[in-house]
């Protein structure tokens, strides 16, 4: 991705304090130097294969905060998932996704080539329009699908309010039709560049199923947050997608003006 967009590749590793393990300064220094050497070897490996500049930085401190700090001037931040379970988004990856001031790519799988099938999860808002724009920007040669999931969380309340099953089913069909029409209007902003898809069910569950059926290797979702120095929000759908998707996830940062009251 750095080569495709002619960007410098900057590698960062963060050594956390091991004071709770009662390690003395000498052992802490040994660990830090070990991490730095490993990073230097990785940078050398990248330089031998990349056509862009490769730099690296080994720092000490809180991993999440230091990565966010280092990424303030970056066009894209790339982090892995949990080191314990790649199927889950670990606390560091999640923290960086929430707090970073730029786009964040959370990688779950070993990359084999560029992303070929990309899904952008939308809700027809300006935020989700930004997600589609970033999906097209970062992956200009990919097959991009724009997907909307019609939520079902109000259906039990409608049943409790007295609707019969046949009435609820008719209402659902009507809402799916309106969602399809809205999707056609939404996708028309990028004629010939995206494919529309409307699915039925809880967003992260329905999108997960669509990803598996279509073999998508990247999902893009908008972060409604406002940056590391302000109150940060990820959004219900973005949060669910980040946790549930079986593939890599790109969290597209939407600039915001929301400030802590």
C-alpha positions in Angstrom: 0.0 0.0 0.0 2.9 2.4 0.7 4.3 1.7 -2.7 1.0 2.1 -4.4 0.5 5.5 -2.9 4.2 6.5 -2.9 4.3 6.8 0.9 7.2 6.4 3.3 7.0 3.3 5.4 7.7 4.0 9.0 8.0 1.1 11.5 7.3 1.6 15.2 7.8 -0.7 18.1 6.9 0.3 21.7 8.5 -1.2 24.8 6.2 -1.1 27.8 7.4 -0.7 31.3 8.0 -4.1 33.1 8.1 -2.5 36.6 5.2 -4.7 37.7 7.5 -7.7 37.0 10.1 -6.1 39.3 12.7 -6.1 36.6 15.6 -3.8 37.3 16.9 -1.1 34.8 19.5 -3.4 33.4 16.9 -6.1 32.4 14.5 -3.4 31.0 17.4 -2.1 28.9 18.1 -5.6 27.5 14.5 -6.0 26.5 14.3 -2.6 24.8 17.5 -3.3 22.9 16.2 -6.7 21.9 13.0 -5.1 20.5 15.0 -2.4 18.7 17.3 -5.0 17.0 14.3 -7.0 15.9 12.8 -3.9 14.4 16.0 -2.9 12.7 16.2 -6.4 11.1 12.6 -6.0 10.0 13.3 -2.6 8.5 16.3 -4.1 6.6 14.1 -6.9 5.3 11.5 -4.3 4.1 14.2 -2.1 2.4 15.4 -5.1 0.4 11.9 -5.5 -1.1 10.4 -2.0 -1.2 10.8 0.8 -3.6 9.8 3.4 -1.0 11.8 4.8 1.9 11.7 2.7 5.1 12.5 4.2 8.5 12.0 2.8 12.0 11.6 4.0 15.6 11.8 2.2 18.9 10.2 4.0 21.8 9.3 3.3 25.4 5.9 4.0 27.0 2.2 3.0 26.7 1.8 1.1 23.4 -1.6 2.6 22.5 -0.6 6.2 23.3 2.8 6.0 21.7 1.4 4.5 18.4 -1.3 7.2 18.3 1.4 9.9 18.9 3.7 8.5 16.2 0.8 8.3 13.7 -0.3 11.9 14.0 1.4 12.8 10.7 0.7 9.4 9.0 -1.7 8.9 6.1 -2.5 5.4 7.3 -1.8 3.4 10.4 -1.4 -0.4 10.1 -1.7 -2.6 13.2 -2.2 -6.3 13.8 -5.0 -7.9 15.8 -4.6 -9.7 19.1 -1.4 -11.5 19.5 -3.3 -14.2 21.4 -6.3 -14.6 19.1 -6.2 -13.2 15.5 -9.9 -13.6 15.2 -10.5 -10.9 17.8 -9.5 -7.3 17.9 -7.1 -6.9 20.8 -7.1 -3.9 23.2 -4.2 -2.2 21.5 -5.6 -2.4 18.0 -9.0 -1.2 19.3 -7.5 1.7 21.2 -5.5 2.8 18.2 -8.6 2.5 15.9 -10.6 4.7 18.3 -8.0 7.3 19.1 -6.0 7.7 15.9 -6.4 10.9 14.0 -6.1 9.1 10.6 -7.3 6.0 8.9 -6.4 2.7 10.6 -6.0 -0.7 8.9 -6.4 -3.6 11.3 -4.8 -6.7 9.7 -6.0 -10.2 10.5 -4.6 -12.3 7.7 -1.2 -12.9 6.1 -1.3 -10.7 3.0 -0.7 -12.4 -0.3 -1.5 -9.5 -2.7 -3.3 -6.2 -2.8 -7.0 -6.2 -1.7 -9.2 -7.4 -4.5 -12.7 -7.5 -3.0 -13.6 -4.7 -0.7 -16.9 -4.0 1.2 -17.8 -0.6 2.6 -20.4 -0.7 5.3 -22.7 2.3 5.1 -25.9 3.7 6.7 -26.4 6.5 4.0 -24.9 9.2 6.2 -22.1 11.6 5.4 -19.9 9.5 7.6 -20.5 6.4 5.5 -20.0 8.4 2.3 -16.5 9.1 3.6 -16.0 5.4 4.2 -16.7 4.7 0.5 -14.4 7.5 -0.6 -11.6 6.1 1.5 -12.3 2.5 0.2 -11.9 3.8 -3.4 -8.9 5.9 -2.5 -6.8 3.2 -0.9 -8.0 0.4 -3.3 -8.5 2.0 -6.7 -8.2 -1.3 -8.5 -10.4 -3.4 -6.2 -13.9 -4.6 -6.7 -15.8 -2.4 -4.2 -19.2 -3.3 -2.8 -21.3 -0.9 -0.8 -23.4 -2.8 1.8 -26.3 -1.6 4.0 -27.8 -3.9 6.7 -31.4 -3.2 7.6 -31.4 -3.5 11.4 -34.0 -5.7 13.1 -33.6 -4.6 16.7 -37.0 -2.8 16.7 -39.0 -5.8 15.5 -39.4 -7.4 19.0 -40.7 -4.0 20.3 -43.2 -3.8 17.4 -44.4 -7.3 18.3 -44.8 -6.3 21.9 -46.7 -3.2 20.7 -49.3 -5.5 19.2 -48.3 -6.2 15.6 -49.2 -9.6 14.2 -46.5 -11.7 12.5 -48.0 -11.1 9.1 -48.1 -7.3 9.7 -44.5 -7.4 10.9 -43.4 -9.3 7.8 -45.2 -6.9 5.5 -43.5 -4.0 7.2 -40.1 -5.6 6.8 -40.6 -6.2 3.1 -41.7 -2.5 2.7 -38.6 -1.3 4.6 -36.3 -3.6 2.6 -37.8 -2.1 -0.6 -37.2 1.5 0.6 -33.6 0.5 1.7 -33.0 -0.9 -1.8 -34.2 2.4 -3.4 -32.0 4.4 -1.0 -29.0 2.3 -1.8 -29.5 2.8 -5.5 -29.5 6.6 -4.9 -26.5 6.4 -2.6 -24.4 4.2 -5.0 -25.2 6.5 -7.9 -22.7 9.0 -6.5 -19.9 6.7 -7.8 -21.3 5.5 -11.2 -19.7 2.3 -12.3 -17.2 2.3 -9.4 -19.2 0.5 -6.7 -21.8 -2.4 -6.5 -24.8 -1.9 -4.2 -25.9 -4.6 -1.7 -28.7 -4.5 0.9 -28.8 -7.3 3.5 -31.3 -8.1 6.2 -30.5 -8.4 9.9 -28.3 -7.1 12.7 -25.5 -5.0 10.9 -22.3 -6.7 12.0 -23.9 -10.2 11.7 -25.4 -9.6 8.3 -22.3 -7.9 7.0 -20.1 -10.8 8.3 -22.3 -13.2 6.3 -22.0 -11.1 3.2 -18.3 -10.9 3.6 -18.0 -14.7 3.8 -20.3 -15.3 0.9 -18.6 -12.9 -1.4 -15.0 -13.7 -0.3 -14.2 -10.1 0.6 -10.7 -9.5 2.0 -11.3 -6.0 3.4 -14.2 -4.2 5.1 -14.2 -0.4 5.4 -16.2 1.4 8.0 -16.4 5.0 9.2 -15.3 6.0 12.6 -17.5 8.8 14.0 -14.8 9.8 16.5 -13.2 13.2 16.8 -9.5 12.5 17.4 -7.2 11.6 20.3 -7.4 15.0 22.0 -11.2 15.1 22.0 -13.9 12.8 23.2 -13.7 9.7 21.0 -16.5 7.5 19.6 -16.3 4.5 17.4 -20.0 4.0 16.6 -22.1 0.8 17.2 -21.8 -0.6 13.7 -18.1 0.3 13.4 -17.4 -1.3 16.8 -19.3 -4.5 15.8 -17.5 -4.7 12.4 -14.1 -4.2 14.0 -14.7 -7.1 16.4 -16.7 -9.5 14.2 -15.2 -9.5 10.7 -13.2 -12.5 9.5 -11.1 -10.3 7.3 -9.0 -7.1 7.6 -10.8 -3.9 8.5 -10.1 -0.3 7.5 -11.5 2.2 10.0 -11.9 5.5 8.0 -11.5 8.5 10.3 -14.2 11.1 9.8 -13.1 14.6 10.8 -15.3 15.9 13.6 -15.9 19.1 15.6 -17.4 17.4 18.6 -15.7 18.6 21.8 -15.9 17.5 25.4 -18.5 19.6 27.2 
